[in-house]
């Protein structure tokens, strides 16, 4: 088959589309004779062979051709009980690219573990979509989910979950047996190699109880890598370890990411979290907008969670006034989409654009910190709509009262803006 390498590429978003693309035109259809069982067509045989092979490699292929390794769209998880309903996740949108090291942080009960359960298909969303490595996980049956998880996601637990009667080597071999990957001899060779990668080759034939907690966690990581999944998900993997062992595990994750793996790790350790390439903050079942985190970077986790819970999202059409010069200051604004224009009255009362703010910038702090009146008019850019997150004045006052670091930063910005 001749390929036109100059032709525009067509996006491939799912396993089925990839199979269709790879088997298209490979063999003509054959029709069985009337009265006889229809034999599998050459096309069907070729397609089945492609699917079997693809099951081993499709995650990494789709990672390259898809929009991202992980994509959540409007995910809601609602639990029903005699006391009523409870939303553990509220319309979560999230995207993680391949090769990223992502840490997930948040207070207890914020929804971190529920989010992880959606991504690993341990639980299903009440509404919304979960896509991992090009697969619509939310649509998979239980049987397909088990096969998909075995080859796409390696899960690392806080308490290791190693089988106590099996050696470290046999614990690592087990996932390969379940997924029917490689021969028996190849599995053991691969398991030994993985244990060597995590510094445990000399302990391969020991039972889990015969090694330390840090060594058990490294063995659990080796097991998670057994089927060569593109994604590792770790739920508090350092939470049960001393600081030295925790650092060792984190450094191992960094090496795996450098080697091409994608890692999503839930942690309470903010010192470790900030070393990742991306940090996701979960608060009250929602993912805190990255631009909100950037604007309120001086807040600690508790303060950020509280501030985010008091925010509301608003969208303004092009040219719409958001705040007007001279009006009472009653809110603080963070730009999360589009652009806004800052205007002041010029000669003859004609408004003049003196600044433009984009995603991650904020405004409204001058009026709240300096006399309660707006010193400028702010409108959505005439080029397009603007999205902002709004924090009411009472919540803003609490932020600056409880966080000296945030107040100092706001005062610095106010001084720079008024001085300019």
Helices and strands as residue ranges (DSSP letters): H 15-23, H 42-65, E 70-81, E 84-96, E 101-105, H 112-119, E 127-132, E 135-136, G 137-139, H 142-152, E 153-156, H 168-178, H 184-197, G 201-203, G 208-210, H 213-224, E 231-235, H 243-258, E 262-266, H 270-273, E 278-283, E 286-287, H 290-295, H 301-309, E 311-316, E 321-323, E 331-337, E 339-345, G 347-349, E 351-358, E 362-363, H 365-369, E 377-380, E 386-392, H 393-402, H 404-419
